[in-house]
Amino acid sequence: MKICWANTDNFDEAEIVIVGIPDESKSHALRKGTSEAPHKIREIASIRDTYKRGDDVSLGLPLEGITKKVYDFGNIERSQISETIEKIISKSKIPISIGGDHSLTIELIKSVSKKYGKLSLVYFDAHPDFVSSIHGYYGSVISDVLPFIDTKTSILVGIRTPEKEEIDNIKKYDLQVITPFDIIRNGIQKTEEIILDKIGKNTYISLDMDAIDSAFAPGVSVPVPLGLRNIEVVLLLKSIAKRGICGLDIMEVCPNYDIKDRTSHLASRIISEVISSAK
Ligand SMILES: [Mn+2]
């Protein structure tokens, strides 16, 4: 099944490419099942984001519409990430990857940085994923991508449950953090300015769905209360996408723990909104 936002069967003409990576082999979460997300998000998109009248199918679009050509590559294995992403970005297409556990982002960023060099990373997550005492899992993503990002133009958004060693690492690398409290205090417009002032020209966005409050996104593998509101996250994603992005990933949706597929539906809407704003 293809995601409903796909509007071309021709890879060559695509400007945006959706890739599913149903792999959770490097998660340590007690709640399993993020590997179901690529299928579930496509399925829920086709049910909730389309309106069927007889044989006609109409999409429930973002207000700007979708003018970009979007291709759904289907699902790939973790071991196919570098060849697939290199194929997509060699033609300057934008990959939108759906995980899977957050450790997939390490492979994605490595592949994207082969073309663009050190990236500005905007990392939405409840957790800093900045453990450095062990590597190569969903809690060490930031440690593992340090050689491929420019920390001076990168930013963590939504952080609210750091471990002690993660706080130390954030200080050590002087990485900017925006917490949910900061957004409430500063307002969304100021937050948008802070992020847009921070990032450089080659920006990659990684969205762990647990950045969003569990009220809006209950179906994640490690939920944390006091998170971002869904609409704040979408507004920020759209502003960054308008500036131009090298790639986006959406990780950690865990359909087994979802409530009425709310989190998968939100992921589908997020994809449509980013596509409609992408430069
Ligand atoms: Mn994460």
Residues whose N, C-alpha, C, O or C-beta is under 5 A from the ligand:
A	BS01	MN	H102 D125 H127 D129 Y138 D208
